[in-house]
Amino acid sequence: MTRPIGEGRASIACREIVTTIRGWIRRMVSPARKVKIVKKRTKSFVRVQSDRFKRVSESWRCPRGIDSRTRRRFKGTRPHPKIGYGSNKNTRFLLPDGFRKFTVHNVKDLESLVMLNRTYAAEIAQNIGAKKRVELVERAKQLSIKVVNADARVRAVEN
């Protein structure tokens, strides 16, 4: 009996993997609504004279000098951070995938996200150990809650 081309064991196994992956993608949590995030400014504001002196770092400090051209906002000086650069209220604090972050410390915190699993994604707090992380990730999978840092501090092979 001859098999059609591409019907070997390898291709059947490959097809099974693809269907399971497709099924997994369908079950993954997606945000309730995807809104395009528009940033008015993505560059950081640079401190005055940080390019002149090595001792002056680039991190923003408000200029305070009495004769400072930047403080008086003369033409051609560096831009100041001001309220007009703020993000849209609807997209503020949104992650690129459309979720908002919620820091989780225990299972009770995780279960408070059950009704909001299409709006908020859980982020496991940085002071949670590996054992608790595994429990939290498993429980999140049961409740279909997205975990932003699910693979942090988790070993691939358990001892």
C-alpha positions in Angstrom: 0.0 0.0 0.0 1.4 3.3 -1.0 0.8 6.5 1.0 0.2 9.9 -0.5 3.1 12.3 -0.3 3.3 14.0 3.1 1.3 11.4 5.0 4.2 9.9 6.9 4.4 9.6 10.7 6.3 12.8 11.0 3.6 14.9 9.1 0.8 13.3 11.2 2.6 14.2 14.4 3.3 17.7 13.1 -0.4 18.1 12.2 -1.4 17.1 15.8 1.0 19.6 17.3 -0.4 22.4 15.0 -4.0 21.6 16.0 -3.1 21.7 19.7 -1.2 24.9 19.3 -4.2 26.4 17.4 -6.5 25.2 20.2 -4.3 26.8 22.8 -4.3 30.1 21.0 -8.0 30.1 20.8 -8.3 29.6 24.6 -5.8 32.3 25.4 -7.3 35.4 27.1 -7.7 38.4 24.9 -8.4 42.0 26.0 -12.1 43.1 26.0 -11.3 45.9 23.5 -8.1 46.7 21.7 -7.5 50.5 21.5 -4.6 52.0 19.6 -2.2 53.6 22.0 -0.9 57.0 20.8 2.0 58.6 22.6 2.5 62.3 22.2 6.1 62.0 23.1 8.3 58.9 23.5 11.7 60.6 24.0 12.6 61.4 27.6 13.1 64.9 28.7 16.8 65.7 29.1 18.3 67.8 31.9 19.8 71.2 31.0 23.5 71.2 30.3 23.7 67.4 30.7 25.5 67.4 27.3 28.2 69.8 28.6 29.3 68.2 31.9 29.8 64.6 32.7 28.8 65.2 36.4 25.3 66.3 35.3 23.2 63.3 34.5 20.6 63.2 31.8 17.7 62.5 34.2 15.3 65.4 34.3 15.6 68.1 36.9 13.6 71.4 36.8 15.9 74.3 36.0 15.9 76.9 38.9 18.4 79.5 37.9 17.3 83.2 38.1 18.7 83.9 34.6 18.1 80.4 33.1 16.9 80.6 29.5 15.4 77.2 29.7 13.4 78.0 32.9 12.1 81.1 31.1 11.2 79.0 28.1 13.0 81.0 25.4 12.8 79.9 21.8 15.2 77.2 20.9 15.7 75.7 24.4 14.9 72.2 25.5 11.2 71.2 26.0 9.8 71.0 29.5 7.6 68.2 30.7 4.1 69.7 31.0 0.5 68.5 31.2 0.0 68.7 27.5 2.3 65.7 26.9 -0.1 63.5 28.9 -1.6 60.3 27.5 -5.2 59.7 26.5 -7.3 58.8 29.6 -8.6 55.7 27.9 -5.1 54.3 27.0 -3.1 55.5 30.1 -1.3 52.6 31.8 -2.3 50.2 29.1 0.2 47.5 28.1 0.9 47.1 24.4 -1.3 44.0 24.3 -4.4 45.9 25.6 -4.4 44.8 29.3 -3.8 46.9 32.4 -1.4 45.5 35.1 -2.5 44.4 38.5 0.1 43.3 41.1 -0.7 40.0 42.7 0.8 38.8 46.0 -1.4 35.7 46.7 -4.3 33.6 45.4 -6.9 35.9 47.0 -5.6 38.8 44.9 -5.7 36.6 41.8 -9.3 35.6 42.4 -10.3 39.3 42.7 -9.5 39.5 38.9 -12.0 36.8 37.8 -14.6 39.2 36.6 -12.0 41.5 35.1 -9.8 39.0 33.3 -10.4 40.7 29.9 -9.3 44.1 31.3 -6.5 43.4 33.8 -3.5 41.1 33.5 -1.9 39.8 36.7 1.7 40.6 37.5 3.3 38.5 40.2 5.0 40.7 42.8 8.8 40.6 42.8 9.1 39.4 46.4 7.2 36.1 45.7 9.3 32.9 45.8 9.4 30.2 43.1 7.1 27.8 44.8 4.3 30.3 45.3 4.8 31.6 41.7 4.1 28.1 40.3 0.9 27.9 42.4 -0.2 31.4 41.2 0.4 30.6 37.6 -1.5 27.3 37.8 -4.5 29.0 39.5 -4.4 31.8 36.9 -4.5 29.3 34.1 -7.6 27.7 35.8 -9.3 31.1 36.1 -8.1 32.1 32.5 -6.3 35.2 33.8 -3.3 36.4 31.8 0.0 36.5 33.9 2.5 39.1 32.5 5.6 37.5 34.1 4.5 33.9 34.2 7.9 32.5 33.3 9.9 34.5 35.8 11.9 32.5 38.4 10.6 29.2 37.1 13.0 26.4 36.3 12.5 24.5 33.1 13.3 21.1 34.8 12.4 20.5 38.4 14.9 18.5 40.5 
